[in-house]
Amino acid sequence: MANLNRTLLIGNITRDPEVRFTPKGTAVCEIGLAINRKYSAEGDNGLREETTFIDITFWAKEAETLGEYAKKGSQLYIEGRLQLDSWDDKETGKKRTKLKVTGERFQFLGSREAGGQANSSPAPAQARGNASVQPGAAEDGDEIPFSPNYL
């Protein structure tokens, strides 16, 4: 039986990224991403909007790049995987869980003025030693088939 754990997201960073380092020196950056959805509900005359907030963790070079170039409000395209964290709550003694995303690669969207990075910015690295991708380009050199202008 095949399995797939892949998440594709576009949203805005909710707070300035902060980079920490593990005892072995690996960079870790946790960000919050806000994703807006507009929809019309039955019987409504207008559109409604809902926002989903997602916690995302990046590691290594991606974490360092986010810490250096991203800021609150930056729009990102993110590829990653879902991960379930679990721990024992010290206050209640109950087991707690949280579903979050482990980011594997990202791309800045938008312009510098809009809180993102323009295409002339340094290329964000891909996860775990793969070749880097220039913003606005797919791995094979073609343009990505979607951008904020098409949404």
N, C-alpha and C positions, 0 to 999 in steps of 0.2 A: 504494500500500500504506500502510495506517495504521500509526502508531507511538504507543506510550504508554509514558511513563516516570513512574510515580506510585508512591509508597511511603507507606503508612499504618502508623504504629507507636504502641504504647502500652507504656511502660516507666518505669523509674526512673533518674534521673540518678546516675551513678557517682562524680562528683566535683563540687565547687563550680565553677560556671561562672566563667571569667575572660574579660573583654572586652578586646580589643586594638583598635587603630585603624590603618588603612592610612595611608600618607603623605598621602593626600587627605582623611583624616578619617572614612572609613567604618568603622563598628563591625563587628567580627568576633568571634564567640563559638563556640568548639568545645566540645562536650560529649560525654560518653560515655553511652550509654543501655543499660541491662541489661533484657533481655526474657526472662521465664521462660516455659517450656513444660512442662506436665505431661502425661505419657503413660504408658500401661501397655504393657510389653513382653510378648511371648508367653512364657508359663511363669512370669511373675512374679506374686506374690500382692499386690503393692502398686503404687503409682504411682512412676514415676521422674520426675525433674525435670532439665531442661537449661536453661542460661542462655546466651543469645547476646548478645555485646557489640558495639555498633554505634557508630561515630564519626559525629557529625553536626555540620555547620557552619551557623550562622545568620549573616545579614548585616543591617546597617542597624538599623532600629528594633527588630526582633525580637531581635537580639543584645543591644541595650541593655536591653530588658525582661527577658530571661533573666538577664543579669548583675545586675540590680537585685533581682529577686523570687525567682529559683530558687535552690535549694541542693541539696547532695548528698541523695539520697533522694526529692526531689520527683518525683511521678508526672506524666507529660506524655503528651498525645496529640499526635502530630507528623504533619504532611503534608509531603512533600518529593519529591525525585527522586534517583535514583541517579547518581553521578558517579564515573568512573574516573580517579584521579590516577596519573601515571607520572613517574618520575625516575630518574636514574642514581645508583646507590649509589657513593659516593666510596670506601668501603673495598674493595668487591669489583669495582667497575667494571661491574657488571651492571645491566641495566635492571630496575627494580622497579615494581610497580603495587599499588594499594590501592583497593578499592571502598568508597565511603562515601556518606553521604546529605547532600545539600544541603537544609536545612530551609527551607520556604517559609512555613509558619504552624504555630502550636502552640496548645495549650490546656492550662491547668493542670487537673489532676484531683485529687480527694481533698480533705481538709481541711487547715487550717493545722497542726493537731497531727500529722497523718500525713506532714508534709513537703511537702505541696502547697499550693495557694492556694485559699481558699474563693471562692465566687461573688461575694463583695463586693469582690474584689481588682480592681485596674485591669485594663482589657481589654487582652490582648495584641494587638498590631497584626498585620495580615496583610501578606504580602509585597508589595513594590513599589507602595505607594500605594493599595492597595485599601482600602475602608472597614474599620474595625476591627470585630471580633466580640466580643461580651460572652461571658465564660466561661459554658458551658452553653447557648449559643444558636448555631444555624446562621446562615448568611448571610441567609436570608430571614426570620429572626426565630423560626422554629420551634425546638423543642428538638432536639438531636442525638439520633438514634434509638438511641444506645447510651451507656452510662456504666459506670464500674467496678461499679456495683450490679447491672448486668444480666449481667456476665461470669461 
